[in-house]
Amino acid sequence: MNRNELLDSLYDLTGRVAIVTGGSRGIGRAMAEAFAALGAHVVVASRKADACEETAAAIRDRGGVAIGCAVHMADLDSVRALVSTTVDTYHAIDIVVNNAANPLALPVGEWSEQAWDKSIGVNLQGPVFLVQAALPYLKESRHASVINVLSAAVYLRSEYRGLYAVGKSGLLAATRVMAGELAPFGIRVNALAPGSFDTYMMQQITEEQRIRNRDASPLKRIADVSEIVGPALLLASDAGSYMTGQVVSVDGGLTVH
């Protein structure tokens, strides 16, 4: 194999089956489109069926292979149905990207049981049980990779974003536990910790908050969603074949750890 063939093979996802939750917009869509461009069969999953299908159709229009599948990550029956739909369609699962998130923000003292269940259900419980439901198929894969999308919030105080930070911090712990327990099966489990990206979530905050987020990192800018693609491909592909239990921070230098 010459150098160019080696480089091409490292990121080649031809025929691999990838589930991307939160895949209809933002960084999830960027990852789904990139995986498909490199040959993966992609399941675009998010709450709204029409948004999933729109993204999947856009991928197919570019020559990729994709389907849309609505999922509510706090509903474990819905999570298990996502796995069933994937296997019924593609007969395998090689990559799971837990990107769907609930950004519910409440100050300490105003957390309700309903808010807790909603936030933790989407940000922690759903991702953990999605991996568990997919586990029999991941064990059969020769290239199994799980990518849990966290947040820079897990390394910060994250005032007024406590519910979100608690859920994502739990997912960080789950990433490390899964990496250790699933390594004997050849399943790699890693995480991405994004900083400020130009996503729907970012667009819902005030201009003052946006400027504060922009200036918090040394690079002093908000990232384009395309900037998550390189790190995601590293973790999903054979280029990252000796990486497991790691968190790749993509935050403009906001956190140092």
N, C-alpha and C positions, 0 to 999 in steps of 0.2 A: 504494500500500500504506500503510495507516494504522499507527500506532505498535503497536497490539496485534497486528496481522497480522505486522509485522516481527519482534516479539519471539517470537511463536509459530513463525515460520519458521526462526529462528536455531537452535533446538534440535530441529526436526522431523527425525526419522529414518525417516519413512514409507518403507517398501519397501527400505531399505538392509539389506544382509546383514552381520551381525557375528559373528565367531568370538571367543569369550571362553574362553581356557584357564584352568584353575583356577576354572571358572565354577559349580561345584556348591555352593560354600559361601563364607563370608567376603566379602571385598571383591569377589571375582569374581562371586559370585551377586548382590550388590547392583548391580553394573554391568550384568549380564545382564538383570536384572529392570527396571532403569531404561531400558535401550535398548529393550526390548520394549514398555514402557509408552509410549514415544514413537514407536512404529511400526516399529521394526527387526524383521527376521527373524533370530532369534538361534540360533546353534549353541553349546550349552553343552558344553564339553569338559573332561574331567578323567580321572583314571585309572580310576575306578569307573563302569561303565556304569549301574548302578542309581541311583547318586547323580546322574548327569547327567540321566537320564530323570525322576527325581523333581523336579528343579528345572525341567526343561522342561515337565513336566506342570503344575506350579504356575503357570508363566507362561501356559500355554494356558488354565488354569482362570480366569484373570483376563482372558481375551480376547486375549492376545498370541499371537505365532507363534514357536514354538521347537521344536527337536529336541535330543536328547542324543547325544553321540558320544564314546565312550571314546578316550582318547589317552594314550600314554606319551611324554612330550616328549623323553626320551633315546633313543628309538627312531625313527630318521628315516623308516623305512617307515611307522610309525604316524602320524607327522606328515604325511607326504604323503597318507596315507589320509584324514586329517581334511579336508584340502583337497578331495580327490576327493568325499567324502561331501557337503561343503558345496555344491560346484558341481553335483553330481548332483541335489541337493534344491532349491536356490534359484537355480542358474544364474548366480551372480555372487558376488563378495566385495568389500565396500566398507570394512569395518572389521576390523582384527585387533588383539585385545588379548592381549598376552603377559603373563599374570598367574600362570600356574602356577609354582611354586617348590619347591625342595628346601632345607630349613633346616638341613641337616647341619652340626653344629658340632663341630670338633676343634681342639685346640691345635696350634700350629706344632711340628713334630717328630713328630706322630702322623698326619700326612696320608699316606694310602696311595694307591696308584694306583687302586684300586677306588673309594675315596671321592672322589677327584678326578674320575674319569670320571662317577660318579653325580651329583655336584653340578654340575659344569660342563655335563654333558649336559642337565640339566633347566633350569638357570638361564641358560645362554648358547647352547649349540649348538642346542638345540631351537627356541628363539625365533627365532634367526637364520635357520634353515632353513625355519621356518614362513613367515616373510615371503618368503623366496626362492621357496618353492613357490606362494605366493599371488600372487606378483608379476605374472604375466600377466593375472590378473583385476583386480588393483588398478589396473593401467595402463588398463583399460577403464572404470573407474569415474570419474564426475565428482566424487565426494566421498570419495576414498580417504584413509583415516587409519589409521595404525599407532600404537598406544599400548603402549609397553614399561613394565611395572611394575617399578621398581627397588626401592630401599630407602634410608632415611636412612643406612644402613650405608655407602653409597658415599662419604659425606662425613665419616665418623668413623673412629677407629682400629679399632673393631670387633674388639677382642680376643676370641679364642676363637670367633669367627664368620668366620674368615678365608676359608674355602672359599666360603661364601655371599657375602661381600663381594667376593671376586675375580670370581666369576661375574657378579654384578650390576654391578660396575664395568666389566667387559667389555661388558655389554649397554648401559651408558651410552655407551661409545665407539662401539658399533655404531649406536646411535640417531643420533648426530651424523653418522657416515659415511653412513648411509642417507638422512638428511634432505638432505644435500648432493647425493648422487648421484641421488636419486629426485625431487627438486624439479622437474626439467624435465618429468616425467610428471604433475605435479600431485598427487603423493602426499606427504602430510604425515606426518612421523614425529616423535613427541614421546614424553615419558616422564613417569610419575608416580613420586615418591619418597615413599612413606608412612613415617610414623613408627610409633608404637605404636597399633595397632588391636586391638579386641576380637575376634580371630579364633581359629581352632583352634590356630594356632601359638602365640599368646599364652597360650592356656589350658593349654599343656603345660609351661610354666615354673613355677618355685617362686613362692610368694607373695612372698618377699623380692625375687626378680628382677622380679616384676610391679610391686611398689612402686617399685623403683629406676627401671624404665622409665617409670612414671607420673610420677615427680617430675623426670625428666631435662629435660623441656621447660618453657618458661615458662608454658604453660597448665596444666601439672600435672594432666593427666588422660589416660586412654586413650580414644581415639576410638571411636565407634560406626561400624560398617561403612557406614552410610548417609552418613557424612560424606565418603566418597570419590566419591559420585555427582556432585556439582556439578563438581569438577575434571575428572572423566572425561567428562562430557557436553560440557564446553567443548572438550576436545581431539578428541572424536569427531564433533562437529557443525559446522555452518557458523559457529557462534559463534566458533570458533577458526580460521577460514579463513586468517588471516594468521600463524599460528603453526606453525613447524616447527623441529626441532632443539632444542627447549626441554625443560627438566626442571621440572615443577611440584612443588614440595615441599609435602606435606600432612602436617606433622609437629609441629604445635603450637608452632612456633618453635624446635624442637630444633637445626636447622642454619641458619646464615646464610651465604649465598654469593652 
